[in-house]
């Protein structure tokens, strides 16, 4: 959440976590990885941080869990 853009291989959960060309850049091709790193370095670090906070902050997670529990209680 420090605003550091990510350059990563498209493996595991990477495609679910990295917003392509917003919070980072990914590739499936090892030969393209250098270019992927260069692309990631050009991303707006402030936007990377804003997006990370919006998606992964503790406040957001607590709020969504509380909403979920409220809905479960209401629906019995």
C-alpha positions in Angstrom: 0.0 0.0 0.0 3.0 2.2 -0.2 2.4 3.2 -3.9 5.0 0.9 -5.5 3.8 -0.4 -8.9 4.1 -4.1 -9.4 5.8 -6.0 -12.2 4.9 -9.7 -12.1 4.4 -12.9 -14.0 0.7 -13.9 -14.5 0.8 -16.8 -12.1 -1.4 -17.7 -9.2 -3.5 -14.8 -7.8 -1.5 -12.1 -9.6 -4.1 -11.4 -12.3 -6.7 -11.0 -9.5 -4.6 -8.6 -7.4 -2.8 -6.4 -10.0 -5.0 -4.0 -11.9 -3.2 -4.0 -15.3 -1.6 -0.7 -16.1 -3.1 0.9 -13.0 -1.4 -0.8 -10.0 1.1 -2.8 -12.0 2.0 -4.6 -15.2 2.0 -8.4 -15.8 3.2 -10.8 -18.4 3.1 -14.5 -19.2 6.3 -14.3 -21.2 9.7 -14.3 -19.4 11.3 -12.7 -22.5 8.9 -9.7 -22.1 9.5 -9.2 -18.4 12.1 -6.5 -18.8 9.5 -4.4 -20.8 6.9 -5.2 -18.1 9.2 -3.7 -15.4 9.8 -0.6 -17.5 6.0 -0.2 -18.1 5.4 -0.5 -14.4 8.0 2.1 -13.5 6.0 4.7 -15.5 2.7 4.2 -13.6 1.4 6.9 -11.3 2.5 6.0 -7.8 -0.2 8.1 -6.2 -2.8 6.2 -8.2 -1.3 2.9 -7.2 -1.6 3.9 -3.5 -5.1 5.2 -3.9 -6.2 2.0 -5.6 -4.5 -0.2 -3.0 -6.1 1.6 -0.2 -9.5 1.4 -1.8 -9.2 -2.4 -2.4 -7.2 -3.7 0.5 -7.4 -1.3 3.5 -8.4 -2.7 6.9 -11.2 -0.1 7.1 -12.7 -1.4 3.8 -12.4 -5.0 4.9 -13.9 -4.4 8.3 -16.8 -2.4 6.7 -17.5 -5.1 4.2 -17.4 -7.9 6.8 -19.8 -5.9 9.1 -22.2 -5.4 6.2 -22.0 -9.1 5.4 -22.7 -10.1 9.0 -25.6 -7.6 9.2 -27.2 -9.1 6.0 -26.7 -12.7 7.4 -28.4 -11.8 10.7 -31.3 -10.0 8.9 -31.9 -13.0 6.6 -31.6 -15.5 9.4 
